[in-house]
């Protein structure tokens, strides 16, 4: 470990130790609590602290994880995923497959027949029917502000022979179809709207879930109230859930400890000891496919760059390799995350397609020699130049995240030690992760050098890999829906992605995805920092909470209740 890193970690630990107050160990830190012999108590309000505010709650615009945390109890889809990775029906009667006749392969094409459960209503009392399935596809494809069209762009047409049946005709065999319709949208409410982003739906979406959004005060709170039209009799148990916006995870934890809120979303690993030592609090730690990463822009840093343009510094693979070699992942994990993570190696850390390869480790001497071999020469101030270009970059992440800010401090020093100057340019999550060109998401626009954030793929990796690493997924001014933010281009990766999505053979798909992930690592366009668990916290009086590797901590809010 470098002297710079050692001194930084020493300072962090002094500050952390001085800020801790001895407390009594909590009664339970095991996570989910379930109903005991005592009867479940109905009613009441749970206040959940969130330290990122959603820029939108509309299903087809959502990009932030926190948006899904809020709408999990509001918006539903045809199917979902259990903790062990199995598909289960939600609004559908069954999950169609070849065995039950719901999936029919016709040469190179495929038909999928979905059957809705009868009698389901939207929260405004209007009936849900198959036209809503077709409308969901229509609007996802037609709205120019849609965040990601993956899967929907593989559909040729949809037939609705009756009110509960939708036959989806795919242009080709499309393996990830079970979660394609993960969020249905209300045709009756929206079909006449010219721009959904300017309607109430953007902040008060209509759904079929156990709760409905009744209030959204920007910078303050989002209120969910019981949906009296919910299909499950007697649920939800709670009357309200209020998501309270706070400026940082530190403020959220302080309010949880003070009893001002009953739950907190997304703790950092460094905060877990404080929760474990606080009487009446419980940790919810769930294995998750979340991967923190630093993405590297290989195109010009400007709005809507030509996808074939090259970054004056980062187009040089020697610089990208040096950044990786000078990144001490394990030391950061050990010191800043209390060892509660592991070094990342790919975007797929869980599930049947888990990547088993590794990414090269920390070696600052190798970083320096790599730059020198590529003619990046140190100046009198220690920063390198090449052909008159100074090796100076910008580095962005979300504001209000102390862990990320500490990681930035470490990396700025580590990279400077090998001759790379890096300047911090952080932004609020509602901008940096808005997933929208109109929202000025720098990843969509291409206005960044280095950017650090996390993403969480579903059980089927195609919905992550296809939009993010296919050359067809590079966002442009004409079509901003892509998510290939590094502007990575590889004909071999494109071919493997297409092959993986067009077969139902899991082993062939796994092989193809592994090919993509190896090509991605060989291009040095992403530094996979660490694989994170999903860590949330609650007062022990909030009962019914259950873990789900593939869902947010709010995935089962219909089962939450307050112990009196």
Buried (B, 14 or more C-beta within 10 A) or exposed (E): BBEBBEEBBEEBEEEBEEEEEEBEEBEEBEBBBEBEEEEBBBEBBBBBBBBBBBBBBBBBBBBBBBBBBBBBBBBBBBBBBEBEBEBEBBBBBBBBBEEEEBBEEEEEBBBBBBBBBEEBBBBEEBBBBBBBBBBBBBBBBEBEBBBBBBBBBBBEEBEBEEEBBBBBBBBEBBBBBBBBBBBBBBBBBBEEBEEBBEBEBBBBBBBBBBBBBEEBEEEBBBBBBBBEBBBEEEBBBBBBBBBBBBBBBBBBBBBBBEEBBBBBBBBBBBBBEBBBBBEBBBBBBBBBBBBBBBBBBBBBBEEBBEBEBBBEBBBBBBBBBBBBBBBBBBBBBBBBBBEBBBBBBBBBBBBBBBBEEEBEEBBBEBBBBBBBEBEBEBEEEEBBBBEEEBBBBBBBBBBBBBBBBBBBBBBBBBBBBBBBBBEEBBBBBBBBBBBBBEBBBBBBBBBBBBBBBBBBBBBBBBBBBBBBBBBBBBBBEEBBBBBBBBBBBBEEBBBBBBBBBBBBEEEBBBBBBBBBBBBBBEBBBBBBBBBBBBBBBBBBBBBBBBBBBBBBBBBBBBBBBBBE
